């Protein structure tokens, strides 16, 4: 591996790890459904960036781009479903707190 590729990987690797840590922290700490969805989005963005960097380093940019497009499509479906669930929970409870969902039955 050339020095230029190692520098690229180290710079982007730092940001990938930072995004992963921030997303995991937000997902663990929050009790709000929308904040959890945003944390999940941050985690998915870290994975997307990782796929692009690995594709660039290995020379398989076309494969990495196709995988990223697939991840983006799956991400959109997840966000739409989570948004629908959050809207339904808000209409039922007038709150987006996850702890209030334990009272639901059915």
PyMOL commands that set and color helices and strands:
alter all, ss='L'
color gray80, all
select helices_A, chain A and resi 3-29+33-58+61-93+98-103
alter helices_A, ss='H'
color red, helices_A
deselect
rebuild
show_as cartoon
